[in-house]
Amino acid sequence: MNIGNEIKKLALDNGVTLTYLAKCIEKEKGKAYSVQNLSAKLKKGTANFNELSIILKELGYQIKFEKK
């Protein structure tokens, strides 16, 4: 499973663009964050936990850890 593909699918299912998500990350982090940067990180699978948390929050999801 590639997290980048899953995020892109969730965004598409929710009618949200990567441009919008990049702007949300930029707002939360308080520094420039481009859609190209987001796209590259999703493609490479290098988005960090904070970025993924912001994205999922905007899509109406949360990260949850469950012990097996």
N, C-alpha and C positions, 0 to 999 in steps of 0.2 A: 504494500500500500504506500502510495506516495502522498504525503500530506499536502503538497502543493496542488495536486489534481483534486483532492477532496475539498480543499478550500475553494478552488475555482468552481467546482460543481455546486457547492453550497451557495456561493455568491450568485451564480447563474440561476439556481432554483429560487433565490430570494429577490431576483431582479436588481442586484447590486453590482456595480462595475468595480473593477480593480482601481480605477481612478478615484472613485469615492472612498474605497478602503484605504488607499494611500493617503488621501487627505485626512482621514480619521486618525491614522497613525501619526501623521505630521502634527496634527492638533494635540494629541495626547503627549507626544514626545517633546513638543515645543521646538522642533527643528525641521529643516527641509527634508522631505521624503518623497521621492518621485515614484510614479507608477512603473517606470522602467526598473527601479531598484526593487520594488515589491515583486514584479513579475519575475525578475532574475532569481530572487531569493526563493520564490515558490517553485520555480523550475528546478533549481539546484537542491532544494530541500534545506536551505540554510536560514530560514526565518527563525528568529529567536522566540522564546516563550512569551515575552512581553508583547511582541508584534502579533503573535497568534492569539493571545488573550484579547487584544484590542479588536482584531478582525472578528473573532467569534462573538464577542459582545455585541458588535454592530450587526451581526447576522442573527442575533437572538439565541446564541448558544453559550455554553460555559464549559470550561475544562474541569473534569471531575476525575479524581484518582480513586480507584477502588482496589482493595486488596483481594487477591484471588482466594 
